[in-house]
Amino acid sequence: MFKGSIFTLSLWILFLSMTWSRLAAEGGKPAVKKEHKSLSAGQWSEPVLLEELNDSANDIPATRPCLSKDGLTMYFMRDGRIMEAYRDAPSGPFTSERAVTELDKGYGIWVSEDELRLYYAHYEYASVGRRIRLATRNSKGELWQDVGTFTVIHKDGHGQIDTSPTLTADELTMFYESNRTGIKQLWTATRASITDGAGNFTQFENPTRVIELADDDEVWTPYIAPDGLTIYYGAILYGDTTRNIYKATRPSFNDPFENIEKVGISTDLYWEWMPYLTDDAKTLYFYSRRANDIRGIWVSHKIIQNVIVDIKPGSSRNPLNVKGKGMLPVAILGAEDFDVHSIMAVSIRLEGVAALRQSYQDVAGPEGAGPDGFIDLTLKFKTQDIVGTFGEVNHEDVLTLVIEGVLTDETAIEGSDEVTIVGKHKPLNQADINKDGIVDLADFAIISKN
């Protein structure tokens, strides 16, 4: 009985630590949780070279981009040195930079959302190879302090190269490049929390090859989306003669990646890899060696066509009852210059949620008008699936819901409309077993009895 209780308590503590660490990493939930789940590589603008990041005087290109969440700091590599570049606006040029001389040279970097933890690969010595390390700082602007190596996932004595770390937003799952099988392939490892009870960083464990992305082909430099469901990486696949950027998706953490496709900027004329995407998946930074040996970090923007969306056609306030059990009707409006049949209906997501049904009929016009003679794409979403994407909301709150998808030619589409909340909603904490709004010993008592 005593041993069983201790075992149950241990499991409960582990569960709570994982839950709390994830919430801490997320920094609290916004009113609407955005989950970008694009189903197509889409079309991208002509790439532009970020010349200011290169050392042109010495012909040394910038590589391995990693952009801060506010878009103002670019972390990158140049001649093996970790660099930081700064700008005043997310769309402007970088105007100053700093070499991170407090750390040894690195090979591939990833920086946490709060910019307080930096994961990077470091060359130890010939018999060990490259290992992934962690550096931390207490606040932005301070110098980095090296903390240590993720030794558990690395095999010493084999000259193994582990590099190019990329992590999910909660920093509990890492993907990286490794040559431990003899060729460069992608691997993943996990942990239960960022730090242990004493505040020490925890090791990643259970290194596993992501075999579904390539059988015997070499793949490089992964980028994993914050939610862990979309991955971009460099590879030479399907008869390519140069490195190209590929994308794959999966429905959940428990599923393998699938839907592998080449990203729209890639051609077989240039070498392109080391991708990094902004969280909204609309801006792609990558390293490329292009015509006339022009090398460096390039940027491309997803081409997006705006569409007119009408939630609950015929209603002006669009009330959404958070306790409602029915369907939420939504229409993407057709127009003289837009045929809704050009939309790939299965790609449509409202706040990351797929529609249960769709049809074609004229239900509304712009600005809340009635039928206007143009066929619309009408969709039905399960109300509770949409409510499940919300954070805490109150009666009469007004939320903007975003719909995304692609056309049959792979052009991305996007539109939005507002809803007025009816009732109150607070996401359920899974550790709150008795659903009283707090996690305490009463919840543990319920677990113990079961």
N, C-alpha and C positions, 0 to 999 in steps of 0.2 A: 504493500500500500504506500509506504513512504517513498520507495524508489520510483513508483509510478507517478506520485505527486511531483517529485523533483523533476522527473522527465517531462511531465506536462508543463511545469513552470518554465523549464528551459526552452521548450518549444514556443511557449507564449511570449517570453522575453525576446526570443529571436524574431518572432513575427512582429512584435511591437517596434523593435529596433529597425527592422526593414521598412515598416510603414512610416515611422517618424523620420527616418533618414531620407526617404523619398519626398515627403512633404517639405522637409527642410531644404532639400535640393531644388524643389520647384518654387520655393519662396511664397507659398500660398497659391490658391487657385483664382484665376480671374473670373469675371462674370460669365464669360463664354470661353471654353477651352478649345483652342484652335488645333485641329489635327489635319495637317495637309497630307492627303492620300491620293496624289495624282496617279492616274493609271496609264499615262503615256509619257514618253520622253519629250514629246512636244517639239515646238520649233523655237529656235533661239536667234537672237540678233547677231549681227556680225561682230566677232570678238574684237576688243580693244586692248592693246598692250598698256600695262601700267608701267610706263617707262621710268617713272620717278623712283621705282623700287629697285631698279637695276643699278649696278656700279658700272656705268658706261665707260668711265675713264680706264678701268682695268678689264673691261669686257667680261664682267662677272654677273650672270643673271640671277634674279630673285626666283626662289622655288618654294614649294610646299606652303601655300597660303592657308591661314586660319584667321577669320575675321571675328572681332568682338561682336557681341549681340547688339550693341548700340551702333555698330558700323563705323566707329571712329578710330579703332586701332587694328592694324593688320599685323599679325604675328606671322613671320615667315623665315625662311632660311636663305643665307647667301654665303657661298664659299664655306659651307659647313657651320657657320655661326648663326645662332638664333638672333633674330632682329625684331624690333618693334617699330612700326611707322604710324604716324598720327595725322589726322585731318580734322577740320572743324565741322564738316557736314558729311552725312553718310554717302552723298553722291558726288562729293568734291574730290580733288586730287590730294594725295598725301604730301604734306609740306615739311615734315621733319621726321627724324628717325633716331633710334638708339640701338647700338649693339649690346646684346645681353652678355657682357663680358664676365659677369659674376658666375655664369655657368659654363661648363666645358662645351665644346662643339657638339652639335646634335644632328640627328637625322630623322626628321619628321616630328611635328609638334601638334598638340591639341590643347586648348585652353578652356577651362570651365566657364560657365555662364557668368559667374561673378568675377571672373578673371583673377582668382586667388590661387588656382592650382594649374600647373603646367605639366603636361605629360610629354615626354620626349625620349627619343632613342639616343643612346650614347655608346660610342665605341670604347669598350673596356681595354682589351688587348687581344692579340691574335688568337689565342686558344679559346677565348670566351666569345669574341665577336661583339655584336651590338645587343644591348639590353635596354628595356624600357624603364625609365626612371620617373620620379616625381619631384617637382620643385613647388614650393609654396611661398606665399607672402601674406601679410596681415591686411593690407589694403592696396588698392591700385596706386601706382606711382612709387611704391617701395621696390627695393631690389629683391630678386628671387633668391630663395635659400634652397639648396638641394637637400632633399629629405632621404632618398634612398632608392633602391632598385626593386622592381617586382621580380624577385628571384624565383618564386614558385613556378611560374610559367616558362622559365628559361632553363635549358639544359646546358650546363657548363661543360667545357672540355671538348666541344665539337665545332668551335668557330661559328656558332649559330648566329644568324642575323635576324633579330626581331626589331621591327621598325614601324613607322607610320601609324602610331596609335590614334584611334578615334573612338569617342565614347558617347553613350546615350546621355540625355540631359541629367539623369539621376546619378551618373558616374558609376553605375553598378554593372554595366556590361561594356566590355571593350572589344573592338575589332582591331586587328593589326596584320601587318605583312610579315611572313616568316619563310625562311628557306629550309626549315628543319626536315623536310622530305626530300631535299635535293634540288627543288625548284621553288621559286617564289609563289606563294599562295596565301590566301586569306584565312586567318584563324580568329577565334573568339574565346573570351574567358569572362568569368563572372565573379562577383563577390556579394556578400549580404549587406555591407554597409561601407561607407567611405572611411570611417575611423572606428576604432574599438572603444571600449568603455574608458580607457585611459587617454584617449585622444590621439593615439598612434594610427597612422594610415594602415589600412588592411590590404593584404595581398589578394591579387586575382588568382583564381584557381580553375581547374578543369579546362585546360586549353583544348579546344576542339576545332578541327578544320572545317571550314564552310565549304563543303565538298560540292554542293549543288551549283556553285558559281562557275566552276571550271573543273573538268576531270583531270586532264594531264596538261592543261595550258597554264602558262604563267600569268598571274594577276598581281596588281600592285596597288599601293596607296589608296586604301578605302576611305570613304566618308560615310558615316552612319547618321541618318536623320535623328533628331532629338528623341522621337518616340520609338526608335529602333525598328521601324517597319519598312524603311526604304534605304537602300545602300547604293552608292555610286563608287566606281573603282576603275582603274586603268587596266586594259587587257589587250591582247592580240587574239581575236576570236574569229571564227567563221570565215577564214580565208583572208583576214586583214594582213596587210604588209607593214603596217605601222601601229603604234599604240593608240588606242581610242578609249573614250570614256563610255562605260556601260552603266546601266541602272537595272536594279531588280527590286521587287517588292514582296512582302509577305503579309498575310492577314493578321498574324499574331506572333508573339515571341516563340510560341511552341511549334510554329510552322516553318518549313524551309522556304528560302527565297525562290521566287519564280518570276515569270514574265520578264526575262532578261531581254533588254533591248539597247541598241546604241543610241546615245544622246545626240540630239539633232545637230549640234555644232560639229560633230566629228566627221571628218572625211579621211579617205585613205591617202591624202596628200601630205598630211602633217602628223607629227607626234603630239599627242595630247593625253595627259594624265594628271595625277595629284589634284583631284577635284575637291572643292569646298563650296557648299551651298548655304545661302542664308536660310533662316528658319522657315520663311514663307515659300521656299523653293523657287523663287522668282529670279534670283541672281546667282550666277555660277562663276566662281573664280577657279582657275586651273593653270597648270604649267604647260607650256607648249613650245616646241621648236618648229617654227614655220618657215616660209620661203626665205631664201637668202640667209638661212641660219639665224633668224631673229628669234631670240629666246627670252623667256621671262614669264611673269604672271599675267594672264589675260583675264578679261571679264566679259561676260555675255549676259544678256537679260532675256528672260522668257517672253516670247511674243504672246500677248494676251488680248483677246477680243472681248470687250465688255458687252454684256447682254442685259436686257431689262427683265427684272424678276418681280413677280407679284405674288406675295404670300397671302393666302385666303382671298382669292379674287372676289371683288364685290364688297370687300370690307376696307374701311379707311384706317381703323385703329389696329387691325390684325390682332385681336386678343388671343393669347395663348394660355390656356389653363394648365398649370404645371401638374395638376392631378388628372388631367384628361386622359382617357383610355383609347380614344379614337385615332383618326388619321388627320394629318396636317396637309391640306392641299396647297400646292405651289405651282405656279405657271412661269415658264420662260416664254416671253412674248415674241411672236413673229412680227415681221415688218416687211415693207415693200422690198427692202434690200437685204432681208435676212430670212432665209428659209430654215425653220427649226428642224426640218428633216436632215439637215447637215450636221446635227448634233449626234454624237455617239451616246445614245441615251443611257447605256449601261455604265458610262463613265461618270455620270452626274453624282455629286455628293453635296449634301446640305450639312455644313458643319461636320464633315467627315462621314455622314450617314447616307447610306444608299436608299433609293426609293424602293418601295414595295410594288408599286404599279405605275405605269405611265400610259398615256394615250395622246391623241392629237385632235384638238378641237379649238374653235375660236371662243375664248372665254373672257378676254379682257383686252384693253388697249392701254397705251401709255397714260400716266398721270391718273390712274384709277378709273379710266373710262371703261364702258362696257365693251362688248364685242365690236371689233373694228374691221372685220372682213379678212383678217390675216390669221392663219392657223397658228396655234400656240402648242408648245409641249407642256402637257399637264402631268403633274407627278403627285403621288401620295406617299407621305412619310409617316411612320409610326410616331405619334406624339411623344411617347415616353422615351423613344430612342433619341429624339432631339433634346428633350429635357435632360437626358443623361449626359449631354455634353456641357451643361451649364455648371457654373460654380454656384455660390449662394446668391439667390435673387429674391427680391421682395415685390409685393403687390404694387402694380403700376410702374415698375421698372420698364424702361424701353431698351431693347437689345437689337443690335444689327446682326442678322444671320447671313452668312456668305454661302453662295452656291458656286461650285466649281465643276469643271468637266473639260472635255475636248471635243473638237469637231472631227469629222471623218478624215480630214487632212492633217490631223494631230495638232492643229492650232488650239491653244488653251483658251477657255472661256471663263468668265467670272462675272458675277452680279450679286446684288444684295438687296434686302428689304428689311424693314423693321417690324418687330412684334412688341405688343404691350403685355407684360406679364400679369396674369390673374392668379392670385394666391402667393404663397411663399414656398421656396424650395431651398434645402440645404443638403449638399451631397452627403451620403452616408459614409461614415468612417467604418471600414470593415471590422476594426477592432472593438467598435461599440456594439457588443453583442446584444445588450438589452435595449438598445436604441433610445437611451435617455439623453443623448447629446454629449456625454463625457465618457472617457475611457478610464476606468478605475478598477478597484478590487472586486466590485460587483460583477463586472464582466469576466474577470478571471474565475470567480466562483462558479459561474455558469459553465465555463470551459471545463473546470475540474470535475463537475458532476457528470459531464458527458465523456 
